[in-house]
Amino acid sequence: MHLDGTTYVGNWSDDKQDGFGKETWPDGAHYEGNYRFGNKHGTGYFSWIDGSSYWGEFMNNNIEGKGLYQWADGRSFEGDWIDNKMEGEGVFKWPDGW
């Protein structure tokens, strides 16, 4: 457990999260997936307390690569991400079917 109440269960290497693990923050947000040198890196799932979630690729703690982000209001984007932003090709859907 970290001083702020964040918990981590998973693999470690050289005192850093490395390999597969699950991190949970005091507010209820959580990440389950791969880490490298203490950063979210590789495939993972992140869930925020507002009901939004992301499943896909991470690089150095950023959403980067291919993935699906779903907002709590029903919108979703599945496609390419760079530095936590939609970038490149993908499909954006609205709750009304657009």
Biopython code that builds the backbone (N, CA, C, O; Angstrom):
import numpy as np
from Bio.PDB.StructureBuilder import StructureBuilder

atoms = [
    (1, "MET", "N", (0.850, -1.177, 0.000)),
    (1, "MET", "CA", (0.000, 0.000, 0.000)),
    (1, "MET", "C", (0.900, 1.245, 0.000)),
    (1, "MET", "O", (1.904, 1.311, 0.708)),
    (2, "HIS", "N", (0.506, 2.219, -0.812)),
    (2, "HIS", "CA", (1.219, 3.494, -0.859)),
    (2, "HIS", "C", (0.713, 4.406, 0.258)),
    (2, "HIS", "O", (-0.333, 4.138, 0.848)),
    (3, "LEU", "N", (1.426, 5.452, 0.544)),
    (3, "LEU", "CA", (1.031, 6.387, 1.597)),
    (3, "LEU", "C", (-0.332, 7.017, 1.336)),
    (3, "LEU", "O", (-1.054, 7.336, 2.281)),
    (4, "ASP", "N", (-0.698, 7.201, 0.059)),
    (4, "ASP", "CA", (-1.995, 7.815, -0.267)),
    (4, "ASP", "C", (-3.152, 6.817, -0.225)),
    (4, "ASP", "O", (-4.293, 7.196, -0.486)),
    (5, "GLY", "N", (-2.879, 5.546, 0.100)),
    (5, "GLY", "CA", (-3.920, 4.533, 0.173)),
    (5, "GLY", "C", (-4.065, 3.692, -1.076)),
    (5, "GLY", "O", (-4.870, 2.761, -1.100)),
    (6, "THR", "N", (-3.300, 3.998, -2.119)),
    (6, "THR", "CA", (-3.325, 3.202, -3.344)),
    (6, "THR", "C", (-2.729, 1.829, -3.059)),
    (6, "THR", "O", (-1.715, 1.710, -2.372)),
    (7, "THR", "N", (-3.373, 0.795, -3.595)),
    (7, "THR", "CA", (-2.844, -0.557, -3.413)),
    (7, "THR", "C", (-2.434, -1.141, -4.755)),
    (7, "THR", "O", (-2.993, -0.800, -5.797)),
    (8, "TYR", "N", (-1.453, -2.023, -4.708)),
    (8, "TYR", "CA", (-0.983, -2.726, -5.894)),
    (8, "TYR", "C", (-0.740, -4.179, -5.527)),
    (8, "TYR", "O", (-0.090, -4.487, -4.528)),
    (9, "VAL", "N", (-1.275, -5.064, -6.357)),
    (9, "VAL", "CA", (-1.028, -6.494, -6.207)),
    (9, "VAL", "C", (-0.525, -6.987, -7.555)),
    (9, "VAL", "O", (-1.218, -6.868, -8.566)),
    (10, "GLY", "N", (0.676, -7.537, -7.566)),
    (10, "GLY", "CA", (1.213, -8.028, -8.827)),
    (10, "GLY", "C", (2.707, -8.192, -8.780)),
    (10, "GLY", "O", (3.310, -8.258, -7.709)),
    (11, "ASN", "N", (3.298, -8.256, -9.952)),
    (11, "ASN", "CA", (4.726, -8.509, -10.092)),
    (11, "ASN", "C", (5.543, -7.245, -9.859)),
    (11, "ASN", "O", (5.110, -6.133, -10.162)),
    (12, "TRP", "N", (6.747, -7.451, -9.305)),
    (12, "TRP", "CA", (7.699, -6.382, -9.037)),
    (12, "TRP", "C", (9.059, -6.767, -9.602)),
    (12, "TRP", "O", (9.389, -7.948, -9.712)),
    (13, "SER", "N", (9.841, -5.753, -9.957)),
    (13, "SER", "CA", (11.227, -5.960, -10.342)),
    (13, "SER", "C", (12.001, -4.693, -9.986)),
    (13, "SER", "O", (11.612, -3.598, -10.391)),
    (14, "ASP", "N", (13.073, -4.831, -9.246)),
    (14, "ASP", "CA", (13.882, -3.672, -8.814)),
    (14, "ASP", "C", (13.019, -2.600, -8.143)),
    (14, "ASP", "O", (13.156, -1.412, -8.434)),
    (15, "ASP", "N", (12.134, -3.027, -7.247)),
    (15, "ASP", "CA", (11.247, -2.130, -6.484)),
    (15, "ASP", "C", (10.274, -1.330, -7.352)),
    (15, "ASP", "O", (9.804, -0.269, -6.943)),
    (16, "LYS", "N", (9.974, -1.840, -8.548)),
    (16, "LYS", "CA", (9.008, -1.183, -9.432)),
    (16, "LYS", "C", (8.011, -2.210, -9.933)),
    (16, "LYS", "O", (8.330, -3.391, -10.071)),
    (17, "GLN", "N", (6.792, -1.741, -10.205)),
    (17, "GLN", "CA", (5.775, -2.613, -10.801)),
    (17, "GLN", "C", (6.300, -3.059, -12.160)),
    (17, "GLN", "O", (6.715, -2.233, -12.974)),
    (18, "ASP", "N", (6.281, -4.369, -12.401)),
    (18, "ASP", "CA", (6.819, -4.875, -13.651)),
    (18, "ASP", "C", (6.175, -6.222, -13.943)),
    (18, "ASP", "O", (6.295, -7.155, -13.149)),
    (19, "GLY", "N", (5.496, -6.327, -15.075)),
    (19, "GLY", "CA", (4.717, -7.525, -15.388)),
    (19, "GLY", "C", (3.247, -7.236, -15.184)),
    (19, "GLY", "O", (2.804, -6.101, -15.354)),
    (20, "PHE", "N", (2.491, -8.252, -14.820)),
    (20, "PHE", "CA", (1.045, -8.087, -14.663)),
    (20, "PHE", "C", (0.699, -7.703, -13.229)),
    (20, "PHE", "O", (1.278, -8.227, -12.278)),
    (21, "GLY", "N", (-0.265, -6.769, -13.084)),
    (21, "GLY", "CA", (-0.695, -6.376, -11.752)),
    (21, "GLY", "C", (-1.995, -5.612, -11.766)),
    (21, "GLY", "O", (-2.533, -5.288, -12.825)),
    (22, "LYS", "N", (-2.504, -5.322, -10.560)),
    (22, "LYS", "CA", (-3.738, -4.557, -10.394)),
    (22, "LYS", "C", (-3.489, -3.468, -9.369)),
    (22, "LYS", "O", (-3.027, -3.731, -8.259)),
    (23, "GLU", "N", (-3.806, -2.228, -9.764)),
    (23, "GLU", "CA", (-3.641, -1.066, -8.895)),
    (23, "GLU", "C", (-5.018, -0.451, -8.651)),
    (23, "GLU", "O", (-5.802, -0.259, -9.581)),
    (24, "THR", "N", (-5.295, -0.147, -7.386)),
    (24, "THR", "CA", (-6.574, 0.441, -7.006)),
    (24, "THR", "C", (-6.317, 1.701, -6.195)),
    (24, "THR", "O", (-5.529, 1.686, -5.249)),
    (25, "TRP", "N", (-6.985, 2.800, -6.567)),
    (25, "TRP", "CA", (-6.832, 4.074, -5.894)),
    (25, "TRP", "C", (-7.914, 4.240, -4.839)),
    (25, "TRP", "O", (-8.960, 3.597, -4.930)),
    (26, "PRO", "N", (-7.688, 5.091, -3.837)),
    (26, "PRO", "CA", (-8.657, 5.282, -2.756)),
    (26, "PRO", "C", (-10.047, 5.715, -3.237)),
    (26, "PRO", "O", (-11.041, 5.429, -2.571)),
    (27, "ASP", "N", (-10.131, 6.401, -4.384)),
    (27, "ASP", "CA", (-11.434, 6.837, -4.894)),
    (27, "ASP", "C", (-12.203, 5.726, -5.608)),
    (27, "ASP", "O", (-13.353, 5.924, -6.001)),
    (28, "GLY", "N", (-11.568, 4.541, -5.782)),
    (28, "GLY", "CA", (-12.238, 3.408, -6.426)),
    (28, "GLY", "C", (-11.809, 3.157, -7.858)),
    (28, "GLY", "O", (-12.149, 2.117, -8.421)),
    (29, "ALA", "N", (-11.073, 4.075, -8.466)),
    (29, "ALA", "CA", (-10.548, 3.833, -9.820)),
    (29, "ALA", "C", (-9.558, 2.680, -9.747)),
    (29, "ALA", "O", (-8.901, 2.471, -8.727)),
    (30, "HIS", "N", (-9.463, 1.932, -10.852)),
    (30, "HIS", "CA", (-8.482, 0.843, -10.839)),
    (30, "HIS", "C", (-7.968, 0.539, -12.243)),
    (30, "HIS", "O", (-8.617, 0.814, -13.252)),
    (31, "TYR", "N", (-6.765, -0.043, -12.257)),
    (31, "TYR", "CA", (-6.114, -0.477, -13.478)),
    (31, "TYR", "C", (-5.687, -1.919, -13.280)),
    (31, "TYR", "O", (-5.153, -2.292, -12.235)),
    (32, "GLU", "N", (-5.932, -2.718, -14.303)),
    (32, "GLU", "CA", (-5.482, -4.100, -14.285)),
    (32, "GLU", "C", (-4.827, -4.386, -15.625)),
    (32, "GLU", "O", (-5.461, -4.282, -16.675)),
    (33, "GLY", "N", (-3.551, -4.747, -15.578)),
    (33, "GLY", "CA", (-2.853, -5.001, -16.823)),
    (33, "GLY", "C", (-1.363, -5.072, -16.637)),
    (33, "GLY", "O", (-0.867, -5.431, -15.570)),
    (34, "ASN", "N", (-0.656, -4.726, -17.689)),
    (34, "ASN", "CA", (0.797, -4.869, -17.714)),
    (34, "ASN", "C", (1.505, -3.575, -17.322)),
    (34, "ASN", "O", (1.048, -2.467, -17.602)),
    (35, "TYR", "N", (2.642, -3.773, -16.661)),
    (35, "TYR", "CA", (3.511, -2.681, -16.242)),
    (35, "TYR", "C", (4.915, -2.954, -16.750)),
    (35, "TYR", "O", (5.301, -4.102, -16.972)),
    (36, "ARG", "N", (5.666, -1.887, -16.929)),
    (36, "ARG", "CA", (7.090, -2.002, -17.243)),
    (36, "ARG", "C", (7.823, -0.857, -16.564)),
    (36, "ARG", "O", (7.509, 0.311, -16.792)),
    (37, "PHE", "N", (8.791, -1.191, -15.735)),
    (37, "PHE", "CA", (9.587, -0.197, -15.005)),
    (37, "PHE", "C", (8.721, 0.775, -14.204)),
    (37, "PHE", "O", (9.052, 1.956, -14.098)),
    (38, "GLY", "N", (7.610, 0.284, -13.637)),
    (38, "GLY", "CA", (6.749, 1.105, -12.797)),
    (38, "GLY", "C", (5.655, 1.865, -13.521)),
    (38, "GLY", "O", (4.879, 2.575, -12.882)),
    (39, "ASN", "N", (5.572, 1.735, -14.844)),
    (39, "ASN", "CA", (4.557, 2.439, -15.636)),
    (39, "ASN", "C", (3.582, 1.467, -16.276)),
    (39, "ASN", "O", (3.938, 0.331, -16.586)),
    (40, "LYS", "N", (2.343, 1.920, -16.472)),
    (40, "LYS", "CA", (1.392, 1.126, -17.257)),
    (40, "LYS", "C", (1.960, 1.021, -18.658)),
    (40, "LYS", "O", (2.228, 2.037, -19.301)),
    (41, "HIS", "N", (2.147, -0.206, -19.138)),
    (41, "HIS", "CA", (2.803, -0.390, -20.423)),
    (41, "HIS", "C", (2.407, -1.748, -20.992)),
    (41, "HIS", "O", (2.666, -2.783, -20.377)),
    (42, "GLY", "N", (1.785, -1.744, -22.153)),
    (42, "GLY", "CA", (1.255, -2.977, -22.740)),
    (42, "GLY", "C", (-0.268, -2.935, -22.671)),
    (42, "GLY", "O", (-0.860, -1.857, -22.630)),
    (43, "THR", "N", (-0.888, -4.080, -22.659)),
    (43, "THR", "CA", (-2.349, -4.165, -22.655)),
    (43, "THR", "C", (-2.887, -4.060, -21.232)),
    (43, "THR", "O", (-2.331, -4.631, -20.294)),
    (44, "GLY", "N", (-3.997, -3.306, -21.094)),
    (44, "GLY", "CA", (-4.597, -3.176, -19.776)),
    (44, "GLY", "C", (-6.002, -2.629, -19.839)),
    (44, "GLY", "O", (-6.505, -2.253, -20.898)),
    (45, "TYR", "N", (-6.630, -2.594, -18.657)),
    (45, "TYR", "CA", (-7.995, -2.089, -18.496)),
    (45, "TYR", "C", (-7.980, -1.072, -17.365)),
    (45, "TYR", "O", (-7.503, -1.363, -16.269)),
    (46, "PHE", "N", (-8.510, 0.137, -17.634)),
    (46, "PHE", "CA", (-8.596, 1.178, -16.612)),
    (46, "PHE", "C", (-10.060, 1.561, -16.460)),
    (46, "PHE", "O", (-10.767, 1.773, -17.444)),
    (47, "SER", "N", (-10.500, 1.646, -15.215)),
    (47, "SER", "CA", (-11.880, 2.025, -14.914)),
    (47, "SER", "C", (-11.864, 3.222, -13.966)),
    (47, "SER", "O", (-11.239, 3.170, -12.907)),
    (48, "TRP", "N", (-12.557, 4.310, -14.349)),
    (48, "TRP", "CA", (-12.628, 5.511, -13.535)),
    (48, "TRP", "C", (-13.902, 5.488, -12.701)),
    (48, "TRP", "O", (-14.835, 4.745, -13.005)),
    (49, "ILE", "N", (-13.940, 6.298, -11.654)),
    (49, "ILE", "CA", (-15.095, 6.291, -10.748)),
    (49, "ILE", "C", (-16.357, 6.876, -11.383)),
    (49, "ILE", "O", (-17.457, 6.625, -10.891)),
    (50, "ASP", "N", (-16.225, 7.644, -12.456)),
    (50, "ASP", "CA", (-17.413, 8.202, -13.109)),
    (50, "ASP", "C", (-18.108, 7.190, -14.022)),
    (50, "ASP", "O", (-19.135, 7.504, -14.624)),
    (51, "GLY", "N", (-17.549, 5.968, -14.129)),
    (51, "GLY", "CA", (-18.141, 4.936, -14.972)),
    (51, "GLY", "C", (-17.490, 4.797, -16.333)),
    (51, "GLY", "O", (-17.850, 3.901, -17.097)),
    (52, "SER", "N", (-16.532, 5.671, -16.656)),
    (52, "SER", "CA", (-15.799, 5.564, -17.914)),
    (52, "SER", "C", (-14.763, 4.454, -17.800)),
    (52, "SER", "O", (-14.307, 4.120, -16.707)),
    (53, "SER", "N", (-14.399, 3.886, -18.952)),
    (53, "SER", "CA", (-13.385, 2.832, -18.935)),
    (53, "SER", "C", (-12.622, 2.807, -20.254)),
    (53, "SER", "O", (-13.089, 3.312, -21.274)),
    (54, "TYR", "N", (-11.442, 2.208, -20.206)),
    (54, "TYR", "CA", (-10.603, 2.048, -21.386)),
    (54, "TYR", "C", (-9.993, 0.660, -21.340)),
    (54, "TYR", "O", (-9.472, 0.229, -20.311)),
    (55, "TRP", "N", (-10.067, -0.039, -22.476)),
    (55, "TRP", "CA", (-9.406, -1.322, -22.627)),
    (55, "TRP", "C", (-8.550, -1.244, -23.874)),
    (55, "TRP", "O", (-9.051, -0.993, -24.970)),
    (56, "GLY", "N", (-7.252, -1.462, -23.701)),
    (56, "GLY", "CA", (-6.368, -1.417, -24.856)),
    (56, "GLY", "C", (-4.920, -1.281, -24.462)),
    (56, "GLY", "O", (-4.480, -1.812, -23.442)),
    (57, "GLU", "N", (-4.184, -0.560, -25.289)),
    (57, "GLU", "CA", (-2.741, -0.457, -25.130)),
    (57, "GLU", "C", (-2.339, 0.820, -24.391)),
    (57, "GLU", "O", (-2.935, 1.883, -24.563)),
    (58, "PHE", "N", (-1.303, 0.672, -23.562)),
    (58, "PHE", "CA", (-0.702, 1.780, -22.821)),
    (58, "PHE", "C", (0.783, 1.817, -23.145)),
    (58, "PHE", "O", (1.388, 0.794, -23.463)),
    (59, "MET", "N", (1.364, 3.019, -23.058)),
    (59, "MET", "CA", (2.803, 3.164, -23.209)),
    (59, "MET", "C", (3.265, 4.236, -22.223)),
    (59, "MET", "O", (2.838, 5.388, -22.301)),
    (60, "ASN", "N", (4.140, 3.847, -21.297)),
    (60, "ASN", "CA", (4.689, 4.788, -20.310)),
    (60, "ASN", "C", (3.600, 5.598, -19.601)),
    (60, "ASN", "O", (3.683, 6.823, -19.514)),
    (61, "ASN", "N", (2.594, 4.909, -19.104)),
    (61, "ASN", "CA", (1.462, 5.479, -18.344)),
    (61, "ASN", "C", (0.446, 6.218, -19.202)),
    (61, "ASN", "O", (-0.520, 6.751, -18.656)),
    (62, "ASN", "N", (0.615, 6.275, -20.497)),
    (62, "ASN", "CA", (-0.333, 6.958, -21.377)),
    (62, "ASN", "C", (-1.156, 5.959, -22.179)),
    (62, "ASN", "O", (-0.689, 4.864, -22.495)),
    (63, "ILE", "N", (-2.395, 6.350, -22.505)),
    (63, "ILE", "CA", (-3.201, 5.592, -23.457)),
    (63, "ILE", "C", (-2.548, 5.814, -24.816)),
    (63, "ILE", "O", (-2.505, 6.933, -25.326)),
    (64, "GLU", "N", (-2.041, 4.723, -25.393)),
    (64, "GLU", "CA", (-1.317, 4.859, -26.653)),
    (64, "GLU", "C", (-1.342, 3.525, -27.390)),
    (64, "GLU", "O", (-0.974, 2.486, -26.842)),
    (65, "GLY", "N", (-1.788, 3.577, -28.654)),
    (65, "GLY", "CA", (-1.932, 2.366, -29.455)),
    (65, "GLY", "C", (-3.397, 2.170, -29.818)),
    (65, "GLY", "O", (-4.121, 3.143, -30.027)),
    (66, "LYS", "N", (-3.829, 0.936, -29.893)),
    (66, "LYS", "CA", (-5.223, 0.615, -30.215)),
    (66, "LYS", "C", (-5.997, 0.384, -28.934)),
    (66, "LYS", "O", (-5.491, -0.229, -27.994)),
    (67, "GLY", "N", (-7.245, 0.885, -28.899)),
    (67, "GLY", "CA", (-8.041, 0.658, -27.708)),
    (67, "GLY", "C", (-9.460, 1.165, -27.832)),
    (67, "GLY", "O", (-9.817, 1.857, -28.785)),
    (68, "LEU", "N", (-10.260, 0.803, -26.846)),
    (68, "LEU", "CA", (-11.670, 1.185, -26.763)),
    (68, "LEU", "C", (-11.895, 1.983, -25.490)),
    (68, "LEU", "O", (-11.691, 1.480, -24.386)),
    (69, "TYR", "N", (-12.321, 3.243, -25.655)),
    (69, "TYR", "CA", (-12.673, 4.099, -24.524)),
    (69, "TYR", "C", (-14.186, 4.236, -24.513)),
    (69, "TYR", "O", (-14.793, 4.559, -25.534)),
    (70, "GLN", "N", (-14.792, 3.990, -23.365)),
    (70, "GLN", "CA", (-16.239, 4.128, -23.213)),
    (70, "GLN", "C", (-16.523, 5.144, -22.118)),
    (70, "GLN", "O", (-16.092, 4.975, -20.977)),
    (71, "TRP", "N", (-17.251, 6.202, -22.468)),
    (71, "TRP", "CA", (-17.637, 7.211, -21.511)),
    (71, "TRP", "C", (-18.872, 6.750, -20.753)),
    (71, "TRP", "O", (-19.630, 5.912, -21.242)),
    (72, "ALA", "N", (-19.071, 7.286, -19.580)),
    (72, "ALA", "CA", (-20.215, 6.918, -18.741)),
    (72, "ALA", "C", (-21.543, 7.260, -19.401)),
    (72, "ALA", "O", (-22.553, 6.623, -19.103)),
    (73, "ASP", "N", (-21.567, 8.254, -20.294)),
    (73, "ASP", "CA", (-22.816, 8.668, -20.939)),
    (73, "ASP", "C", (-23.176, 7.811, -22.157)),
    (73, "ASP", "O", (-24.174, 8.076, -22.827)),
    (74, "GLY", "N", (-22.360, 6.777, -22.448)),
    (74, "GLY", "CA", (-22.686, 5.865, -23.539)),
    (74, "GLY", "C", (-21.905, 6.082, -24.819)),
    (74, "GLY", "O", (-21.975, 5.246, -25.720)),
    (75, "ARG", "N", (-21.162, 7.177, -24.932)),
    (75, "ARG", "CA", (-20.318, 7.381, -26.114)),
    (75, "ARG", "C", (-19.138, 6.425, -26.055)),
    (75, "ARG", "O", (-18.748, 5.979, -24.976)),
    (76, "SER", "N", (-18.569, 6.108, -27.217)),
    (76, "SER", "CA", (-17.378, 5.272, -27.241)),
    (76, "SER", "C", (-16.526, 5.613, -28.458)),
    (76, "SER", "O", (-17.024, 6.079, -29.482)),
    (77, "PHE", "N", (-15.240, 5.367, -28.315)),
    (77, "PHE", "CA", (-14.312, 5.501, -29.428)),
    (77, "PHE", "C", (-13.415, 4.277, -29.412)),
    (77, "PHE", "O", (-12.781, 3.963, -28.404)),
    (78, "GLU", "N", (-13.372, 3.590, -30.552)),
    (78, "GLU", "CA", (-12.477, 2.457, -30.708)),
    (78, "GLU", "C", (-11.563, 2.751, -31.871)),
    (78, "GLU", "O", (-12.014, 2.936, -33.001)),
    (79, "GLY", "N", (-10.276, 2.795, -31.588)),
    (79, "GLY", "CA", (-9.327, 3.107, -32.641)),
    (79, "GLY", "C", (-7.959, 3.432, -32.101)),
    (79, "GLY", "O", (-7.511, 2.872, -31.100)),
    (80, "ASP", "N", (-7.296, 4.361, -32.792)),
    (80, "ASP", "CA", (-5.911, 4.716, -32.495)),
    (80, "ASP", "C", (-5.836, 5.843, -31.476)),
    (80, "ASP", "O", (-6.628, 6.785, -31.504)),
    (81, "TRP", "N", (-4.862, 5.723, -30.574)),
    (81, "TRP", "CA", (-4.618, 6.713, -29.528)),
    (81, "TRP", "C", (-3.134, 7.059, -29.503)),
    (81, "TRP", "O", (-2.278, 6.191, -29.674)),
    (82, "ILE", "N", (-2.839, 8.346, -29.287)),
    (82, "ILE", "CA", (-1.473, 8.796, -29.064)),
    (82, "ILE", "C", (-1.502, 9.806, -27.925)),
    (82, "ILE", "O", (-2.255, 10.778, -27.970)),
    (83, "ASP", "N", (-0.683, 9.574, -26.907)),
    (83, "ASP", "CA", (-0.548, 10.497, -25.769)),
    (83, "ASP", "C", (-1.916, 10.869, -25.167)),
    (83, "ASP", "O", (-2.202, 12.046, -24.946)),
    (84, "ASN", "N", (-2.746, 9.863, -24.909)),
    (84, "ASN", "CA", (-4.067, 10.014, -24.278)),
    (84, "ASN", "C", (-5.109, 10.715, -25.146)),
    (84, "ASN", "O", (-6.146, 11.141, -24.638)),
    (85, "LYS", "N", (-4.850, 10.840, -26.441)),
    (85, "LYS", "CA", (-5.797, 11.517, -27.339)),
    (85, "LYS", "C", (-6.152, 10.617, -28.516)),
    (85, "LYS", "O", (-5.319, 9.854, -29.003)),
    (86, "MET", "N", (-7.415, 10.718, -28.972)),
    (86, "MET", "CA", (-7.818, 10.008, -30.182)),
    (86, "MET", "C", (-6.971, 10.548, -31.330)),
    (86, "MET", "O", (-6.878, 11.760, -31.523)),
    (87, "GLU", "N", (-6.362, 9.657, -32.079)),
    (87, "GLU", "CA", (-5.457, 10.092, -33.142)),
    (87, "GLU", "C", (-5.429, 9.018, -34.207)),
    (87, "GLU", "O", (-5.164, 7.855, -33.905)),
    (88, "GLY", "N", (-5.699, 9.388, -35.452)),
    (88, "GLY", "CA", (-5.666, 8.410, -36.533)),
    (88, "GLY", "C", (-7.049, 7.841, -36.799)),
    (88, "GLY", "O", (-8.053, 8.544, -36.684)),
    (89, "GLU", "N", (-7.095, 6.573, -37.153)),
    (89, "GLU", "CA", (-8.353, 5.935, -37.547)),
    (89, "GLU", "C", (-9.096, 5.366, -36.352)),
    (89, "GLU", "O", (-8.498, 4.919, -35.373)),
    (90, "GLY", "N", (-10.422, 5.398, -36.461)),
    (90, "GLY", "CA", (-11.247, 4.825, -35.416)),
    (90, "GLY", "C", (-12.716, 5.070, -35.676)),
    (90, "GLY", "O", (-13.093, 5.721, -36.650)),
    (91, "VAL", "N", (-13.538, 4.540, -34.794)),
    (91, "VAL", "CA", (-14.990, 4.692, -34.894)),
    (91, "VAL", "C", (-15.493, 5.306, -33.595)),
    (91, "VAL", "O", (-15.288, 4.756, -32.513)),
    (92, "PHE", "N", (-16.156, 6.458, -33.718)),
    (92, "PHE", "CA", (-16.768, 7.134, -32.580)),
    (92, "PHE", "C", (-18.263, 6.867, -32.643)),
    (92, "PHE", "O", (-18.885, 7.098, -33.680)),
    (93, "LYS", "N", (-18.844, 6.390, -31.567)),
    (93, "LYS", "CA", (-20.278, 6.094, -31.529)),
    (93, "LYS", "C", (-20.944, 6.887, -30.421)),
    (93, "LYS", "O", (-20.381, 7.085, -29.345)),
    (94, "TRP", "N", (-22.168, 7.340, -30.713)),
    (94, "TRP", "CA", (-22.978, 8.043, -29.728)),
    (94, "TRP", "C", (-24.104, 7.107, -29.270)),
    (94, "TRP", "O", (-24.445, 6.157, -29.975)),
    (95, "PRO", "N", (-24.674, 7.370, -28.104)),
    (95, "PRO", "CA", (-25.731, 6.488, -27.590)),
    (95, "PRO", "C", (-26.946, 6.349, -28.515)),
    (95, "PRO", "O", (-27.650, 5.340, -28.468)),
    (96, "ASP", "N", (-27.193, 7.377, -29.367)),
    (96, "ASP", "CA", (-28.358, 7.328, -30.253)),
    (96, "ASP", "C", (-28.072, 6.560, -31.543)),
    (96, "ASP", "O", (-28.923, 6.510, -32.431)),
    (97, "GLY", "N", (-26.890, 5.962, -31.655)),
    (97, "GLY", "CA", (-26.575, 5.158, -32.824)),
    (97, "GLY", "C", (-25.699, 5.851, -33.849)),
    (97, "GLY", "O", (-25.205, 5.192, -34.764)),
    (98, "TRP", "N", (-25.488, 7.133, -33.736)),
    (98, "TRP", "CA", (-24.620, 7.857, -34.663)),
    (98, "TRP", "C", (-23.223, 7.389, -34.534)),
    (98, "TRP", "O", (-22.340, 7.882, -35.235)),
]
sb = StructureBuilder()
sb.init_structure("model")
sb.init_model(0)
sb.init_chain("A")
sb.init_seg("    ")
for serial, (resi, resn, name, xyz) in enumerate(atoms, 1):
    if name == "N":
        sb.init_residue(resn, " ", resi, " ")
    sb.init_atom(name, np.array(xyz, "f"), 0.0, 1.0, " ", f" {name:<3s}", serial, name[0])
structure = sb.get_structure()
